Amino acid sequence: MIACTSGSAVLNYSPAIIEAYYQNIPLLILTADRPPEWIDQGDGQTIRQHTIYSNYIRSSYSLIDKVESPDEEWYVARVINQAVNDLVYPEFAPVHINIPFSEPLHELVDAQLPKPRIINLHRETGIPADTIVKEFAALWNQSKNKMIVAGQMPPVNGLGALLNNLAADPSLVALTETTSNLKVGNFVSHIDNVLSAIEDEADYVPDLLITLGGQIVSKNIKKFLRRNKPQAHCHFSRSGEHTDSFQSLTDIIPRDPVRFFICVKDVLLPGESDYGNKWKQLDLITRQRHNIFLEKCEFTDLKAFEIIINYLPDHSLLHLSNSTPIRYSQLFTCDKDINFMSNRGTSGMDGCVSTAAGTAYVTDKITTIITGDLAFFYDSNAIWHKPCLITSGSLSSTTSGAEFSGFLTDRRPCPSWKHILKQGTTTGRQRLLRHTGWIVLLPQMRKLLPRD
Ligand SMILES: Cc1ncc(C[n+]2csc(CCOP(=O)(O)OP(=O)(O)O)c2C)c(N)n1
């Protein structure tokens, strides 16, 4: 939940709300307002706030500034219940409640509030109807070459194991990205590397495409699938949204994928083609090439990225800002228990640091952000927030001429960071960062290279 005063503060929330909208995050926005009769009358910070986020919000409500009758009390309580339920159904989404206040604004008292009546929303239990299961199984069993593409999602209990079992089928390839948070297994998780090595595209076109999760980072897979359309494309979407990223959508499955696959898995027959194996073999080859390249390459932004990824502590959180960090992360394998996060709802470079700082503030886990310098300075004020400052350290590396600029990490005890954080530098921008309480390292990163 976020809350602000009236006027331009309300619009300052826009990037965060749009991000939440496209990432299906249940964000409740409370905005203070002036009563309707005072809008557009020349008072400071008094703008048209009713439905101000209209294109990017599940629902918007405006309350009454003075609740005087039982009907008004009933209305306000009902609207708040509805707003809270809208946050989670049919899918997580942001919801706005606008709250007008009349003058005098500075004489509010603590009043005994009426006990609200809670309206419970009973969501559907998600047992897939027999017909969907049967139709899906028939489609699956008649398809020779099958592809699953997983977009952005938080770690989902049980999903990785289910998909991993399916991906053992030689006729199926499951393409994942770091932001799918599906750990390495039978998945092909370096989509761009593999696509760059394909010689004859015809061998890699799926008959059946299944997509789940949100945004997909790889531009190349989007182009590949738009060029090479599958015969059928099933998309899992709780809200029934018609997101047709590959211009081939044939079926929307408004179900929870975990429960759906649990129900359907026993009737899915193993395929006979070696379609999936072709992808997996190419993945192995390109991984080897990637490793050989990195062993030999000079200290560059890519090399720095490799070092950082290897140093990340297990069971930690990693934010990746837009755009090089999120794209580079797709090139690496990370089998540690790390939750990958990124503002990929709209891929804004504004708000990456605040998102990471906010996460660091509410989690017990070590939080790191890898960010370019523009994105970092866009909202570096986020790290002035006191609770973050006390527990945070940072490391910024600008390789001359390269765009990549560094990473910041929460400085809670973590042995692998210690010898990095011991060091410090004092040039221009770095001094600014030190001043904010963040330790900054620049050329020292080179020392982490084995040959140095
Ligand atoms: C608010 C906003 N403005 C512009 C863009 C377009 N954009 C995406 S990445 C980027 C550059 C980011 O620079 P930097 O933080 O240094 O990262 P890197 O160059 O390493 O990707 C820009 C301008 C955006 N995504 N969001």
The ligand as a Gaussian input file, in Angstrom:
#p B3LYP/6-31G(d) Opt

LIG

1 1
 C       11.800000       6.370000     -17.756000
 C       12.534000       5.798000     -18.928000
 N       13.144000       6.613000     -19.826000
 C       13.801000       6.097000     -20.872000
 C       13.876000       4.750000     -21.054000
 C       14.633000       4.168000     -22.248000
 N       15.874000       3.523000     -21.742000
 C       15.951000       2.219000     -21.475000
 S       17.432000       1.745000     -20.902000
 C       18.017000       3.313000     -21.018000
 C       19.425000       3.618000     -20.663000
 C       19.758000       3.190000     -19.276000
 O       21.071000       3.562000     -19.045000
 P       21.916000       2.940000     -17.882000
 O       21.191000       3.024000     -16.601000
 O       23.265000       3.513000     -17.929000
 O       21.917000       1.396000     -18.253000
 P       22.553000       0.647000     -19.492000
 O       23.010000       1.693000     -20.487000
 O       23.691000      -0.116000     -18.932000
 O       21.465000      -0.188000     -20.031000
 C       17.048000       4.195000     -21.494000
 C       17.233000       5.640000     -21.696000
 C       13.236000       3.929000     -20.099000
 N       13.264000       2.602000     -20.192000
 N       12.598000       4.456000     -19.060000

